[in-house]
Every structure is written in structure tokens, then in C-alpha cells.
Amino acid sequence: MEFRAVVKKSDDWWIGWLIDLPGVNAQERTKEELLESLKIGATDMLMTPFELEEEGELVTINVG
């Protein structure tokens, strides 16, 4: 699975966020550490359990 990320150097830090998964962002000292943190954040977000509302229906949408 691939996600688009914005990454940039800000003073002594690398900061970044995933465009495709709002809420996944990170700040690290190196670009490599930043990319690893974003991968971990994406995995954590996608694996977070949630409770479906009583009247809700879970569906999968394929855009490709």
C-alpha cells in the first residue's frame, strides 16, 4: 500500500504528514527516521479498532 507524504526540513528537524491519511504526521531529526515514523503512524491508524454503530454498515470502496 502506498501513501503520499509531504516532507520538509524545518531548522534542525524533518517534519511530514500523510496526505491520504489525515492525522498521521511526525517530526524527526533525520528524513529516514521521519519516513519510518510516518509508516508506523499509517499502520497504527489502519489497525485501530472501531465500533460500528448499530445502524451502520461497513463497506469497502475501490477507487482503482
C-alpha positions as a Python dict, from the first residue, in 0.01 Angstrom:
ca = {
    (1, 'M'): (0, 0, 0),
    (2, 'E'): (134, 343, -87),
    (3, 'F'): (55, 681, 64),
    (4, 'R'): (154, 1030, -44),
    (5, 'A'): (352, 1231, 210),
    (6, 'V'): (466, 1590, 234),
    (7, 'V'): (812, 1612, 395),
    (8, 'K'): (1029, 1915, 457),
    (9, 'K'): (1326, 2030, 657),
    (10, 'S'): (1249, 2291, 924),
    (11, 'D'): (1559, 2414, 1104),
    (12, 'D'): (1716, 2101, 1259),
    (13, 'W'): (1404, 1887, 1218),
    (14, 'W'): (1230, 1697, 940),
    (15, 'I'): (852, 1729, 952),
    (16, 'G'): (591, 1549, 744),
    (17, 'W'): (236, 1429, 710),
    (18, 'L'): (39, 1186, 501),
    (19, 'I'): (-199, 1344, 254),
    (20, 'D'): (-403, 1025, 223),
    (21, 'L'): (-441, 964, 598),
    (22, 'P'): (-521, 1292, 772),
    (23, 'G'): (-392, 1291, 1127),
    (24, 'V'): (-75, 1096, 1052),
    (25, 'N'): (216, 1333, 1100),
    (26, 'A'): (562, 1322, 1252),
    (27, 'Q'): (873, 1519, 1338),
    (28, 'E'): (1219, 1361, 1349),
    (29, 'R'): (1587, 1456, 1331),
    (30, 'T'): (1653, 1274, 1001),
    (31, 'K'): (1449, 1216, 688),
    (32, 'E'): (1490, 840, 725),
    (33, 'E'): (1354, 850, 1082),
    (34, 'L'): (1066, 1069, 965),
    (35, 'L'): (966, 826, 690),
    (36, 'E'): (978, 536, 937),
    (37, 'S'): (761, 728, 1184),
    (38, 'L'): (508, 803, 910),
    (39, 'K'): (497, 431, 819),
    (40, 'I'): (436, 342, 1183),
    (41, 'G'): (166, 609, 1210),
    (42, 'A'): (-11, 480, 900),
    (43, 'T'): (-1, 122, 1029),
    (44, 'D'): (-132, 227, 1370),
    (45, 'M'): (-416, 427, 1217),
    (46, 'L'): (-521, 147, 983),
    (47, 'M'): (-508, -113, 1262),
    (48, 'T'): (-704, 92, 1517),
    (49, 'P'): (-1022, -96, 1605),
    (50, 'F'): (-1351, 86, 1596),
    (51, 'E'): (-1706, 4, 1689),
    (52, 'L'): (-1964, 15, 1417),
    (53, 'E'): (-2285, 196, 1512),
    (54, 'E'): (-2590, -25, 1544),
    (55, 'E'): (-2745, 104, 1221),
    (56, 'G'): (-2413, 136, 1037),
    (57, 'E'): (-2283, -76, 754),
    (58, 'L'): (-1915, -132, 679),
    (59, 'V'): (-1836, -120, 305),
    (60, 'T'): (-1517, -122, 101),
    (61, 'I'): (-1471, 127, -179),
    (62, 'N'): (-1224, 53, -460),
    (63, 'V'): (-1102, 361, -646),
    (64, 'G'): (-856, 190, -876),
}
